Amino acid sequence: MSEGLRERKKRQTRQRIGEAATTLFLARGFDNVTIAEVAEAAEVSVNTLYNYVEAKEDLVLPPSELFARRLADFVQERAVGESAAGAILSRLRDEVHRRDRRLGLTEGFAPVYLMMRAAPTLTARLELLGRQMTAELATVLAEETGTTPDDPLPRLVAHQLGALHALVFSEIGRLISAGQGPDAIAEAVLALLAAAESTLGDPLLGYATRENTPGENTTGED
């Protein structure tokens, strides 16, 4: 289905707002730029800009890209014979090999990262996202292992895997701040994931191993 005129204009306006905001934030810092200045640079009214975002932080970290179910989906999409930890490790490795933009492994991302880390409200939003990811993962692990709500094991596993995920991003940020490029960072992250897999215990590495395809009849009955 082809894009209509209205949709194309909205997409172009959204892109123009995003580009104007990024240019200003990188030049002056996130906290030093107002919504009105972004609107002026994008040649739209403030009211029009608020049709696209609810807060200034959305210009850098759009809610649509802050996917709290990221880790939960990694686990729910795992293959038969794959554990929760195995699925997360595998998906992270795949993203590193592809230099996925969600990991910041692209040329030119360093200034954006440094701008984000200098803004407390953006840092807080990322930290909240990390907690939401862990909570969503814990819920999925509890559902798939059939544990009771008061069983601490799914929450414990979720926090360990969530901490590993956070460590990956922390390592990427550390290396970006040190001036490393995407290829060097990718190599270091792969080494980190290998070290994590070699030090995690068998109970965690084997936890929630999928025994059959979701929805598959395992009773032998029609």
C-alpha positions, -999 to 999 in steps of 0.1 A, spaced: 0 0 0 15 33 -11 20 61 14 -7 88 12 1 125 10 -10 131 47 12 103 60 41 115 39 38 150 52 36 137 88 67 115 83 86 144 68 77 168 96 86 142 122 120 137 105 126 174 103 118 178 140 141 150 149 170 163 128 166 198 142 165 185 178 196 163 173 216 191 158 207 215 187 213 190 214 247 179 201 258 216 197 246 229 230 236 200 252 202 185 259 195 206 290 204 239 273 178 236 245 142 244 248 112 229 230 105 263 215 140 265 200 136 230 185 102 241 170 117 272 156 146 253 140 122 227 126 100 255 113 69 243 131 48 258 159 53 245 195 17 231 194 26 212 162 57 198 178 37 186 208 15 166 184 45 144 178 61 142 213 48 146 248 81 156 264 115 169 253 130 135 262 109 119 235 130 137 209 160 116 219 144 85 234 111 80 216 87 58 237 82 36 206 118 26 206 120 20 244 108 -15 243 104 -29 278 97 -64 265 130 -67 248 145 -94 270 111 -110 276 107 -114 238 142 -128 234 131 -156 258 97 -162 244 111 -165 209 138 -190 219 142 -223 201 135 -257 214 164 -268 235 175 -232 242 174 -218 277 165 -182 288 201 -173 293 211 -190 260 185 -170 241 196 -137 255 233 -144 249 226 -156 214 205 -125 205 230 -101 219 258 -118 199 237 -115 168 231 -78 174 268 -72 179 278 -91 147 252 -70 128 265 -38 145 229 -32 154 220 5 160 202 -4 192 235 -12 207 250 21 194 275 2 173 273 27 144 297 54 132 288 88 145 269 75 176 296 86 201 285 123 203 249 112 207 258 89 235 279 115 253 251 140 250 226 115 265 248 106 294 252 143 303 215 147 307 201 134 340 165 130 327 177 109 298 198 88 321 169 83 344 146 72 315 172 46 305 175 33 340 137 30 343 137 11 310 162 -14 325 140 -20 355 110 -25 333 128 -50 311 138 -70 342 102 -70 355 88 -81 322 114 -109 320 106 -121 355 69 -123 346 76 -144 315 100 -167 333 74 -173 360 47 -180 335 68 -204 314 82 -223 344 48 -225 361 61 -212 394 39 -196 420 39 -158 424 59 -160 457 87 -181 441 118 -159 441 137 -179 414 122 -163 383 129 -128 397 164 -138 407 172 -152 372 156 -121 356 177 -98 377 209 -116 369 202 -116 332 190 -80 333 223 -71 350 242 -88 322 222 -69 296 229 -36 315 266 -45 318 268 -49 280 255 -14 275 277 0 303 307 -15 285 297 -1 252 293 33 269 327 31 286 344 22 253 326 50 234 338 75 261 373 61 256 372 69 219 369 34 206 352 27 173 324 3 166 346 -26 155 368 -25 186 337 -21 208 321 -51 191 351 -73 197 352 -63 234 315 -70 239 318 -104 223 347 -111 247 325 -99 276 297 -122 266 320 -152 263 334 -145 298 299 -142 311 289 -175 296 319 -192 310 314 -179 345 276 -183 348 267 -215 366 248 -244 351 216 -237 370 213 -203 355 226 -213 320 201 -242 319 171 -224 335 138 -224 316 151 -245 287 124 -249 261 113 -285 258 87 -281 230 73 -255 206 48 -232 223 13 -246 217 26 -280 207 5 -309 220 28 -330 242 2 -354 255 0 -374 222 -38 -367 221 -55 -352 190 
